[in-house]
Amino acid sequence: MGFDAKYRSLVRAALIIGVALLLPQSATACRLALALGLDASASVDSDEHSLMRAGLANALTSPVVMTALFDSAAPVAIFVYEWSGRRQQQVLVDWTILDTPTTLTAVAAEIVAAPRGDDEFPTALGYALGFGATQLAAAPACDFYTLDISGDGENNEGFQPSHAFAHFPFDGVTVNGLAIGGAAVDIVEYYQREILRGPGAFIEQARDYQDFEAAMLRKLERELRPMMLGGL
């Protein structure tokens, strides 16, 4: 192929790419894949566990969060799991596209109704992060990917969060945290140092499990707001 032919091929390819970029995005494209990991380790008693499950379900179905979810044409995909020990991760909600309020209500009901798994294992935060990253790698194709980790203590089992970040697929993933309590350790400072990752990553704090629902609502609204504006 001569130079002119190669040049024409390059120009043609550039024109095709340019036209594709100018076309409107599909209204059904997923704008955010959101994986939520909830602490179910031995430090979380049954009452606290129930408050956390109900708090997440109520936050998801609150008017503020529902507005943020459905004011954009492009939906959000959600995945929810609980974590404790090295190999104790339980899926509560597999990847689901939140395309209607009915679907969201069903997801909230699943979160509340799913039986609790193991409750006697320690806090393996590194494994929880690795599991979340692996699930995000299998998520529907979306514009953005976020992993949320909620917990009330430091890693005390297995490899550290830094190891997870080095060995699991975190490219393009933002990791936010919801730190619960903080009486025994400075959990907020620990989460800021060990958990946050990616542009715009942040920590939300719940004073205790009674405050979890309000903290989760604030966190979801903050995470979904830029997605909502981007879809207008």
C-alpha positions, 0 to 999 in steps of 0.5 A: 500500500502506497503512502497516499493509500495509507493516508486515506485509510488513516483519514477515513478511520479518524472520520469514523471515530470523530462521527462516533464521538459526536453521536449521542450516547445510548439512553440505556448505557450504565453510568455507574457500577456500584459495589457495596461491601458491608462489615459482618465480622464478629465485632458486629452484633445481631442488632447492629447487623439489622440496623446496617441492613435496614439502613442501606435498604432505607437509604436506597429507597429514600426520595433523595437517593431515588431522585438521584438514581432516576433523574438520569436516562442512564441507569446505575448497576448495583452489587451488595455483599457482606464480608468478614474473614478471609473467605467469608464473603456473602453476596446479598444482591448480584449485579442488577441494573436499577432501571425502575423504582420497582427494581430498586424496591425489590433490591432493597427487600433482598438486602433485608431478607437475605440470611446472615452468613458467618458471624464469628470471623475477624475483620479481613479488610484486604480480602473484602477489597479484593473480592469487591474489585473482582466483582467490579471486573465482572460488572456490566459495562459502565462509565464509572466504577465505585467500591464502597466499604463499610466497617467498624474496625481495622484489618486484623486478619489476612493481608493488608488493604495495600496488598489488595490494591497491588494485586487486584484489578483496581484500575479505574475503580474509586474506593470510598468508605463508610467508617462506623463508630470510632471509640476503640480506634480512630476508624475514620483516620484509618479508613482515610489512610488505608481504604480511599483510592481514586479521584474524588474518593471520600469517607463518610462517618456514622457515629454508631449503627443507629446513625448508619442509615443517615450516613449511608444516605449522605454517601449515596447522594454524594456518589450519585450527584455527579453521575446525575449531573453528567446524565442531564 
